[in-house]
Amino acid sequence: MMMNCNSSGFRCLLFSALWLFSLNGAFGATIQNAFYQRMQVEDFASIREYFSGIEHHPRKQMVVRTTPEAKNGLYFVLELSAPAEVRAVRLSWIPSNAKDITVIIFELEGAPSGRELLLGLTGTDEPVRGVRPLAWKIDLLGEGGTVLDSHESFLWRMP
């Protein structure tokens, strides 16, 4: 994009800002925010599921669980900047009742179409009540396992 910025500084600034804004999605999604919370079956209940028996999520949300049929568990909620070509998510975390790092890779059946991704530690992977993550790191993985973006807790960065 070539532009003569000598004629109007404001116009040049405006076009530059719009051009940079348009590139935001070109480099893929980034993790804007991440947090964890315990969730139960009731948190996922919807009228549509009640009548059809099939779990339904809003368009903006993708839910992936270690045990797909179990809903109760500890979920890491990722807020993405935009839908992305994410193939998998690697969750590395240290439970409060252990010193070793636990690594779980969530394979995605399709790229998230929305901006919210819920990663559930459910079934036999669900931590016992009272156990919480001390530190954690989440990597969005693209084609071939390339890291598209990472987000980590404050304690993960500690030596």
RODO-2510 file (C-alpha; in nm, 4 decimals, decimal comma):
residues 159
     n   res          X          Y          Z
     1     m     0,0000     0,0000     0,0000
     2     m     0,1712     0,3151    -0,1217
     3     m     0,0509     0,6543    -0,0117
     4     n     0,1839     1,0056    -0,0229
     5     c     0,1644     1,1139     0,3389
     6     n     0,2916     1,4655     0,2744
     7     s    -0,0439     1,5998     0,1540
     8     s    -0,2537     1,5299     0,4616
     9     g    -0,1165     1,3943     0,7867
    10     f    -0,4621     1,3099     0,9222
    11     r    -0,5627     1,1191     0,6088
    12     c    -0,2349     0,9269     0,6146
    13     l    -0,2818     0,8404     0,9810
    14     l    -0,6413     0,7304     0,9214
    15     f    -0,5530     0,5029     0,6279
    16     s    -0,2576     0,3564     0,8169
    17     a    -0,4752     0,2794     1,1185
    18     l    -0,7427     0,1155     0,9024
    19     w    -0,4813    -0,0905     0,7204
    20     l    -0,3287    -0,2123     1,0487
    21     f    -0,6751    -0,2884     1,1883
    22     s    -0,7535    -0,5009     0,8797
    23     l    -0,4389    -0,7061     0,9441
    24     n    -0,5599    -0,8070     1,2909
    25     g    -0,7294    -1,1223     1,1616
    26     a    -0,4649    -1,1908     0,8973
    27     f    -0,2185    -1,3253     1,1505
    28     g    -0,4749    -1,5475     1,3237
    29     a    -0,6414    -1,5282     1,6589
    30     t    -0,4673    -1,4444     1,9784
    31     i    -0,5771    -1,5358     2,3280
    32     q    -0,7186    -1,2166     2,4753
    33     n    -0,8012    -1,3652     2,8142
    34     a    -0,7932    -1,7037     2,9849
    35     f    -0,9244    -1,8227     3,3182
    36     y    -1,0465    -2,1430     3,4805
    37     q    -1,3676    -2,2309     3,6596
    38     r    -1,5593    -2,5360     3,7762
    39     m    -1,8675    -2,6095     3,5702
    40     q    -2,1545    -2,8529     3,6166
    41     v    -2,4156    -3,0100     3,3891
    42     e    -2,6556    -2,7245     3,4684
    43     d    -2,4130    -2,4695     3,3248
    44     f    -2,4597    -2,6245     2,9815
    45     a    -2,8361    -2,6841     2,9950
    46     s    -3,0458    -2,5274     2,7213
    47     i    -3,4075    -2,5536     2,6106
    48     r    -3,2926    -2,6849     2,2753
    49     e    -3,0998    -2,9686     2,4423
    50     y    -3,3942    -3,0442     2,6704
    51     f    -3,6209    -3,1128     2,3714
    52     s    -3,3689    -3,2696     2,1335
    53     g    -3,1376    -3,4488     2,3758
    54     i    -2,8430    -3,3106     2,1772
    55     e    -2,5992    -3,0691     2,3397
    56     h    -2,6006    -2,7291     2,1744
    57     h    -2,3611    -2,4387     2,2201
    58     p    -2,3978    -2,0801     2,1078
    59     r    -2,2252    -2,0024     1,7792
    60     k    -1,9573    -1,8009     1,9526
    61     q    -1,8563    -2,0939     2,1730
    62     m    -1,6726    -2,4238     2,1195
    63     v    -1,6546    -2,6812     2,4009
    64     v    -1,3963    -2,9614     2,4042
    65     r    -1,3700    -3,2136     2,6888
    66     t    -1,1233    -3,4851     2,7833
    67     t    -1,4245    -3,7142     2,8314
    68     p    -1,6865    -3,5895     2,5812
    69     e    -1,9885    -3,7448     2,7539
    70     a    -1,9008    -3,5961     3,0968
    71     k    -1,9883    -3,2307     3,1566
    72     n    -1,8863    -3,1792     3,5199
    73     g    -1,5293    -3,0630     3,5545
    74     l    -1,2680    -2,7923     3,5584
    75     y    -1,2778    -2,5750     3,2463
    76     f    -1,0214    -2,3373     3,1051
    77     v    -1,2087    -2,0632     2,9218
    78     l    -1,0225    -1,8911     2,6382
    79     e    -1,1434    -1,5666     2,4883
    80     l    -0,9997    -1,5348     2,1363
    81     s    -0,9511    -1,2137     1,9400
    82     a    -1,1101    -1,3727     1,6317
    83     p    -1,2040    -1,7142     1,4959
    84     a    -0,8832    -1,9011     1,4089
    85     e    -0,7371    -2,1948     1,2224
    86     v    -0,6527    -2,3737     1,5451
    87     r    -0,6078    -2,7501     1,5074
    88     a    -0,5320    -2,8348     1,8713
    89     v    -0,4731    -2,6757     2,2102
    90     r    -0,1972    -2,7825     2,4487
    91     l    -0,2741    -2,7271     2,8160
    92     s     0,0184    -2,7555     3,0572
    93     w    -0,0716    -2,7146     3,4225
    94     i     0,0410    -2,7900     3,7755
    95     p    -0,2367    -2,9077     4,0100
    96     s    -0,2273    -2,7814     4,3680
    97     n    -0,1855    -3,1388     4,4953
    98     a     0,1203    -3,2211     4,2787
    99     k     0,4563    -3,0804     4,1733
   100     d     0,4738    -3,2290     3,8262
   101     i     0,3428    -3,0639     3,5126
   102     t     0,0416    -3,2304     3,3533
   103     v     0,0115    -3,1852     2,9764
   104     i    -0,3125    -3,2481     2,7872
   105     i    -0,3614    -3,1909     2,4161
   106     f    -0,7144    -3,1171     2,3005
   107     e    -0,7586    -3,2117     1,9344
   108     l    -1,0233    -2,9936     1,7691
   109     e    -1,2613    -3,1464     1,5141
   110     g    -1,2794    -2,8141     1,3325
   111     a    -1,1488    -2,4639     1,3737
   112     p    -1,3379    -2,2572     1,6333
   113     s    -1,5997    -2,0489     1,4545
   114     g    -1,6462    -1,8173     1,7495
   115     r    -1,4398    -1,6315     1,9997
   116     e    -1,4802    -1,8513     2,3070
   117     l    -1,3165    -2,1892     2,3567
   118     l    -1,3860    -2,4023     2,6655
   119     l    -1,1367    -2,6787     2,7490
   120     g    -1,2846    -2,9221     2,9998
   121     l    -1,0972    -3,1565     3,2293
   122     t    -1,3827    -3,4012     3,2751
   123     g    -1,4424    -3,7658     3,3617
   124     t    -1,1309    -3,9327     3,5022
   125     d    -0,9276    -3,6177     3,4244
   126     e    -1,1476    -3,3998     3,6469
   127     p    -0,9452    -3,2801     3,9460
   128     v    -1,0741    -3,3717     4,2910
   129     r    -1,2726    -3,0955     4,4642
   130     g    -1,0398    -2,8443     4,6213
   131     v    -0,7619    -2,9090     4,3698
   132     r    -0,6987    -2,6081     4,1517
   133     p    -0,4310    -2,5070     3,9042
   134     l    -0,1306    -2,3448     4,0692
   135     a     0,0195    -2,2452     3,7353
   136     w    -0,0748    -2,3090     3,3742
   137     k     0,0145    -2,2390     3,0128
   138     i    -0,2043    -2,2734     2,7047
   139     d    -0,0718    -2,3016     2,3474
   140     l    -0,2909    -2,2683     2,0378
   141     l    -0,1526    -2,5114     1,7812
   142     g    -0,1919    -2,4796     1,4071
   143     e    -0,1108    -2,7043     1,1134
   144     g     0,1880    -2,9274     1,1891
   145     g     0,1844    -2,8364     1,5582
   146     t     0,3145    -2,4839     1,5104
   147     v     0,2390    -2,2566     1,8065
   148     l     0,0034    -1,9794     1,6929
   149     d    -0,0250    -1,8093     2,0315
   150     s     0,0358    -1,8769     2,4009
   151     h    -0,1102    -1,7512     2,7245
   152     e     0,0132    -1,8320     3,0720
   153     s    -0,0643    -1,7602     3,4324
   154     f     0,1541    -1,5279     3,6357
   155     l     0,2993    -1,8159     3,8377
   156     w     0,3981    -2,0080     3,5236
   157     r     0,6467    -1,7290     3,4473
   158     m     0,8051    -1,7541     3,7903
   159     p     1,1412    -1,9351     3,8084
***
